[in-house]
Amino acid sequence: MIKCNLSTLMGARKLKIADVARGIDVHRNTITLLYHEKAQRIDFDVLEKLCKFLNCSIGDLLEKED
């Protein structure tokens, strides 16, 4: 299973879902689904924008759990 650490990263930076959605110019629902780990898929461009916005790597954002 793939775990998304977006909520942890946003919490550390005290960011709201709306702040991130506006900051990377994607729909709020996309960020909400990732935040609550309910997303079924994610586009590479969204991953890239999130990593740039949060100044993190893909490994910080996503991790594989057994």
N, C-alpha and C positions, 0 to 999 in steps of 0.2 A: 504494500500500500504506500502511496505517496502522500506525505504530510506537507501541508503548506504552512509556513511560519509567518505569514503576513500579519496576523493579529499580534504576534509577539513583537515583530519589528516595528509595527505602527505604535504599539503601546510604549515601547522604549523611547520613541520620538514624540509621543503625545499627539499623534495625528488622528484625525477622524476620517471615516470612509469618504466623505464628501471632499475633504482636502486632497486626498490622494487621487480621486477620480478627476477633479479639476486640474490637478498638477500634471497628470499624464494624459489628459484629454481622452478618457475612455468613459463609457457609460457606468454610472454608479452601481448598477446591478452586477456588472462584471467584478468589481472590487468586493461587493457584498458577498457574492458567492465564494470568492477566494478567501475572504476574511473568515467566513463561517465554515470553510472547508467542505462546501457542497458543490463545487464546480466539477463538471464532468470532463471538461477540456479547457485548455488555455492556449491562446495564440502566441507564437514566438515574439511578435512585436509588442504584445502586452508584457511578456516576461522581460524583454529588453527595457521597456519604459519603466517598469517597476524597479528593476535593478539600478538603473541610472538615477531615478528619483530618490530611492532609499540608500543609494551609495553602498550596495551590497552585491554579492555574487549570487548566481543561481543556486549554488549549494547552500547559501544562507537562507534563501527563500523557500526552497523545496528540499525535502529529504526523504529517503526511502526507509520505511519501517517494515519489519518482518511480522 
